[in-house]
Each structure stands twice: as C-alpha cells, then as structure tokens.
Amino acid sequence: MTLTTTQAIGFSLGALALGLLVVMIVNMARSRMNPLQCVLWVLAWLIAKLWWRAQLPGPVPLPENVGAILVVNHRSSVDPFFVQTATGRKVHWMVAREYCESAAFGWFLRAVEVIPVNRGGVDTQSTKAALRLTAAGGLVGMFPEGRINMTDEFMLPVRPGVAMIALKSKVPLLPCYIEGSPYGGTAWSPFLMRARVKVKYGDPIDITEYLGREHEEGVLEELTLRAVKALAELAGKPDFEPKLAGKKWKPTQEELDADVARLKEKQSRDEASGAP
C-alpha cells in the first residue's frame, strides 16, 4: 500500500505529536514539573531549538537530588528559556517583582514558579524562598548582574547575592554561560529575532572552605567573583576582571534608555556589515 502525500504528512505529524507527548511524560516524571510546566517546557524547547537554533549541553552535572545556585550571565529576557530547556529540571528563577506583577506575562512567571525579588535593598522573603528550594534539592537561577547587559562589556558589575544564598543553604554554585542570546530592547523582541545560541556549564564550585564564614568581610565578594571568573573562562575570556556593584547599582530610566539606544545602534551596524 502506497501512502498519499497527505497521508504521509498526517502520519509524520502524528508521530511528532506522539514523540512530544512521550517527552512530556518522561520530563514530568523526572523533573518535578506539573503538566502545565511540562507543556511550557516543550514549547520553550521547540522555540529554542528551531527558532534560536540553540545548542544545549544536556542535564546539569549534578545528582538529581542535589540543589544548586545557577550563576548565569544576562543578555536577554529569554535567557531562562535556554537554561531551563537544557537542564530538564525545574529551575526557579529570581525575577524582579515588577515583572511578576505585569498583566502581560505575570501569569507565565507565576506558572513556572519564579521567585519575585525587590530590586533595591535586602529582600528577606525571596531569600528564604530560595533557601527552602535549594535545601530541598531544587535549582535556583540567578543573574548576578541584576539586569540585562546591553553594553559591550562581557558582564556588568555583580552583586554577591549568589554567594550568600549558596552559603546559607550549603549548596554549590554552578556557572552557566549563554552565548548569542537575542535581544532588541524589549521583553518581546527576542521572539522576532533569529539567533544561534550556545549554553555551557562549568564545573560545580565547591563552597566547603567558605561555609560558616558568610559574615566575614570580603567572603561573599570573593566567592561571587570566583563564580563570575568561571563564567569568563567558559566564554573564552580568561583575562576578564569582574567588578562588584556599588550600593547605587540600580540604573535610572534614562540610563536604561541610553543602553537600549546603544544596543540598537550596534545591531544596525552589525546588520550593515553583515556580522552574524
């Protein structure tokens, strides 16, 4: 019996749907994701692989029941897509509270169980939430830069929150470098941009020598800079010297607008020169 073109297409689509269903079931069984999160994970995986042509490294180099703080560079609003789809485990991202309360995508952030964070000062509630999750073997994703980097610098100055939470919950830091994330100045812009993205994990950073020393002067900063240096190594920039953010690290709206303008100007130059 010879299949018609229509039948062959229908068979292929059915096989694809069945394959995606199997992936969802397996992922839900091993990742602590609920059904909605598994559906979102599959959609994110499809977008990352087909639209952004992402090269993903596979599961994190940690046992399933071991928690960790993922230390990630931040170039795009969709950076969590790449890490989440690569790990195959639920990652709880620390996200600025104003995004979680947004009418446009607050529902999505709540569905994937992010941890809302206040941008300024110490946020005790979010810190306690991160500690509970990592102590229970969960993964918490953090961007030490605190905002999207739209400059030509490899990374912006960083804050030591990643080290503080790792030490309090006694879990390792895992450097995770993302290369090529698309971003055009707005949260939605990456979905209109093609890209070639790569995700790389570093070795887990053992924090044993720092345990119990989180209140000592300079310890949090030292551990944070060590994690950022590991990111630079993954990026092939071993000479990069990371900097710590000062107390007035939060940018003004004028500074953010200027960053967006410079980013768009750079992208226009790249397009004109044919740069990837």
C-alpha positions as CSV (number, residue, x, y, z in Angstrom):
1,M,0.0,0.0,0.0
2,T,1.4,3.4,-1.0
3,L,0.7,6.4,1.2
4,T,-0.5,9.6,-0.5
5,T,1.3,12.8,0.3
6,T,-1.5,13.9,2.6
7,Q,-1.4,10.6,4.5
8,A,2.4,10.8,4.8
9,I,2.2,14.3,6.2
10,G,-0.5,13.3,8.6
11,F,1.5,10.2,9.8
12,S,4.6,12.4,10.3
13,L,2.7,14.9,12.3
14,G,1.1,12.2,14.4
15,A,4.5,10.6,15.1
16,L,5.8,14.1,16.1
17,A,2.9,14.7,18.4
18,L,3.3,11.2,20.0
19,G,7.0,11.9,20.5
20,L,6.4,15.2,22.1
21,L,3.8,13.5,24.4
22,V,6.4,10.9,25.5
23,V,9.0,13.6,26.1
24,M,6.5,15.5,28.3
25,I,5.6,12.4,30.3
26,V,9.2,11.5,30.9
27,N,10.2,15.0,31.7
28,M,7.3,15.4,34.2
29,A,8.3,12.1,35.9
30,R,11.9,13.1,36.5
31,S,11.8,16.9,36.9
32,R,9.1,17.7,39.5
33,M,7.2,19.7,36.8
34,N,3.4,19.8,36.8
35,P,1.5,19.2,33.5
36,L,1.3,22.9,32.6
37,Q,5.0,23.4,33.2
38,C,5.8,20.4,31.0
39,V,3.7,21.8,28.2
40,L,5.6,25.2,28.6
41,W,8.9,23.3,28.7
42,V,8.2,21.6,25.4
43,L,7.1,24.9,23.7
44,A,10.3,26.5,25.1
45,W,12.4,23.7,23.8
46,L,10.8,23.9,20.3
47,I,11.4,27.7,20.1
48,A,14.9,27.4,21.4
49,K,15.9,24.7,19.0
50,L,14.0,25.7,15.9
51,W,13.9,29.5,16.0
52,W,17.0,30.3,18.0
53,R,19.0,27.2,16.9
54,A,20.2,26.6,20.4
55,Q,23.0,24.1,21.2
56,L,22.1,22.7,24.6
57,P,24.5,20.7,26.7
58,G,22.1,18.4,28.5
59,P,21.4,17.8,32.2
60,V,23.4,19.8,34.8
61,P,26.5,18.0,36.1
62,L,24.8,17.3,39.5
63,P,22.9,14.4,41.0
64,E,19.1,14.8,40.7
65,N,18.6,15.3,44.4
66,V,21.3,18.0,44.9
67,G,20.3,21.6,44.9
68,A,22.4,24.4,43.5
69,I,22.6,28.1,42.6
70,L,22.9,28.5,38.8
71,V,25.1,31.6,38.2
72,V,24.2,32.9,34.7
73,N,25.3,35.9,32.5
74,H,22.3,38.0,31.4
75,R,22.0,39.3,27.8
76,S,18.3,38.7,27.0
77,S,14.8,38.5,28.5
78,V,14.7,34.9,27.3
79,D,17.9,33.6,28.9
80,P,15.9,31.4,31.3
81,F,14.5,29.6,28.2
82,F,17.9,28.2,27.3
83,V,18.9,27.1,30.7
84,Q,15.6,25.6,31.6
85,T,15.4,23.5,28.4
86,A,19.0,22.4,28.8
87,T,18.7,21.2,32.4
88,G,15.5,19.3,32.0
89,R,14.9,20.1,35.7
90,K,12.7,22.8,37.2
91,V,14.7,25.9,37.7
92,H,13.2,28.6,40.0
93,W,14.4,32.0,38.7
94,M,14.8,35.1,40.9
95,V,12.9,37.7,38.9
96,A,12.2,41.4,39.6
97,R,8.9,41.8,41.3
98,E,7.5,44.3,38.8
99,Y,7.7,41.6,36.0
100,C,5.8,39.1,38.2
101,E,3.0,41.7,38.7
102,S,2.8,42.5,35.0
103,A,-0.6,41.9,33.3
104,A,1.2,40.8,30.1
105,F,3.4,38.0,31.4
106,G,2.9,37.8,35.2
107,W,0.7,34.7,34.7
108,F,3.5,32.9,32.9
109,L,6.1,33.7,35.6
110,R,3.7,32.5,38.3
111,A,3.1,29.3,36.3
112,V,6.8,28.5,36.2
113,E,7.2,29.3,39.9
114,V,9.7,32.1,39.8
115,I,10.8,33.9,43.0
116,P,9.8,37.5,43.0
117,V,12.6,39.8,44.2
118,N,12.7,43.5,45.1
119,R,15.4,45.3,43.1
120,G,16.6,47.5,45.9
121,G,17.9,46.5,49.3
122,V,17.6,43.2,51.0
123,D,14.6,41.0,50.2
124,T,14.2,38.6,53.1
125,Q,11.1,36.9,51.8
126,S,12.7,36.0,48.4
127,T,15.9,34.9,50.2
128,K,14.0,32.5,52.4
129,A,12.1,31.1,49.4
130,A,15.4,30.4,47.6
131,L,16.9,28.7,50.7
132,R,13.9,26.4,51.1
133,L,14.1,25.3,47.5
134,T,17.8,24.7,47.3
135,A,17.8,22.9,50.7
136,A,15.1,20.6,49.2
137,G,17.3,19.7,46.3
138,G,16.0,22.3,43.9
139,L,17.8,24.6,41.4
140,V,17.6,28.4,41.7
141,G,18.7,30.5,38.8
142,M,20.3,33.9,39.4
143,F,21.7,36.7,37.3
144,P,24.4,38.4,39.5
145,E,24.4,41.4,37.2
146,G,20.8,42.2,38.3
147,R,19.7,43.4,34.8
148,I,20.2,42.7,31.1
149,N,23.6,43.6,29.9
150,M,23.2,45.8,26.8
151,T,26.8,47.1,26.8
152,D,30.0,46.0,25.0
153,E,31.4,44.7,28.3
154,F,31.4,41.0,28.9
155,M,29.5,41.4,32.1
156,L,28.2,44.3,34.2
157,P,29.3,44.7,37.9
158,V,27.8,42.0,40.0
159,R,26.2,41.7,43.4
160,P,27.1,39.0,46.0
161,G,23.6,37.5,46.5
162,V,24.5,34.3,44.7
163,A,27.2,33.6,47.2
164,M,25.1,34.5,50.2
165,I,22.3,32.1,49.3
166,A,24.7,29.3,48.3
167,L,26.4,29.5,51.7
168,K,23.2,29.8,53.8
169,S,21.7,26.7,52.0
170,K,25.1,24.9,51.8
171,V,24.8,24.1,48.0
172,P,27.3,24.5,45.2
173,L,27.4,27.3,42.7
174,L,27.1,26.2,39.1
175,P,28.4,28.6,36.4
176,C,26.2,28.6,33.3
177,Y,27.3,30.7,30.3
178,I,24.9,31.7,27.5
179,E,26.3,32.9,24.2
180,G,24.3,34.6,21.4
181,S,21.0,35.4,23.2
182,P,18.8,37.6,21.0
183,Y,17.6,40.9,22.4
184,G,16.2,44.1,20.8
185,G,15.4,46.2,23.8
186,T,12.0,44.9,24.9
187,A,10.9,41.7,26.6
188,W,9.1,40.5,23.5
189,S,11.8,41.4,20.9
190,P,13.7,38.1,21.0
191,F,10.7,36.3,19.6
192,L,11.1,38.4,16.4
193,M,14.8,37.7,16.1
194,R,16.7,34.8,14.8
195,A,19.8,33.7,16.7
196,R,22.4,31.0,17.2
197,V,22.7,30.3,20.9
198,K,25.1,28.1,22.9
199,V,24.8,27.1,26.5
200,K,27.8,25.8,28.5
201,Y,28.1,24.6,32.1
202,G,31.2,25.0,34.2
203,D,32.2,22.7,37.0
204,P,30.2,23.0,40.2
205,I,32.1,25.3,42.6
206,D,32.6,23.5,46.0
207,I,31.9,26.0,48.8
208,T,33.1,23.9,51.7
209,E,36.0,26.2,52.5
210,Y,33.6,29.1,52.8
211,L,30.9,27.5,55.0
212,G,30.2,29.4,58.2
213,R,32.2,32.4,57.0
214,E,29.4,34.3,55.2
215,H,29.6,37.1,57.8
216,E,33.4,37.6,57.4
217,E,34.4,40.7,55.5
218,G,35.0,40.0,51.8
219,V,34.0,36.3,51.8
220,L,30.7,36.8,49.8
221,E,32.5,39.1,47.3
222,E,35.4,36.6,46.9
223,L,33.1,33.7,46.2
224,T,30.9,35.7,43.8
225,L,33.9,36.9,41.8
226,R,35.2,33.4,41.6
227,A,31.9,32.3,40.0
228,V,32.0,35.1,37.5
229,K,35.6,34.3,36.6
230,A,34.4,30.8,35.9
231,L,31.8,32.3,33.5
232,A,34.5,34.3,31.8
233,E,36.6,31.1,31.3
234,L,33.6,29.4,29.7
235,A,33.3,32.4,27.3
236,G,36.9,32.2,26.4
237,K,37.8,35.4,28.2
238,P,40.2,34.3,30.9
239,D,41.6,37.8,31.3
240,F,38.3,39.4,32.2
241,E,38.3,41.0,35.6
242,P,34.9,41.2,37.1
243,K,33.8,44.1,39.3
244,L,31.4,44.4,42.2
245,A,28.4,46.7,42.0
246,G,28.2,49.5,44.5
247,K,25.2,50.4,46.7
248,K,23.7,52.6,44.0
249,W,23.8,49.8,41.4
250,K,20.2,50.3,40.2
251,P,20.2,52.2,36.9
252,T,17.9,55.1,36.2
253,Q,15.3,55.0,33.4
254,E,17.5,57.5,31.5
255,E,20.5,55.1,31.7
256,L,18.4,52.2,30.6
257,D,17.0,54.2,27.6
258,A,20.6,55.1,26.7
259,D,21.6,51.4,26.9
260,V,18.7,50.4,24.6
261,A,19.7,53.2,22.1
262,R,23.3,52.0,22.0
263,L,22.2,48.4,21.6
264,K,20.0,49.2,18.6
265,E,22.8,51.3,17.1
266,K,25.2,48.4,17.4
267,Q,22.7,46.0,15.9
268,S,22.2,48.3,12.9
269,R,26.0,48.5,12.4
270,D,26.2,44.7,12.6
271,E,23.4,44.2,10.0
272,A,25.0,46.8,7.7
273,S,28.4,45.0,7.9
274,G,26.8,41.5,7.6
275,A,28.0,40.4,11.0
276,P,26.2,37.4,12.5
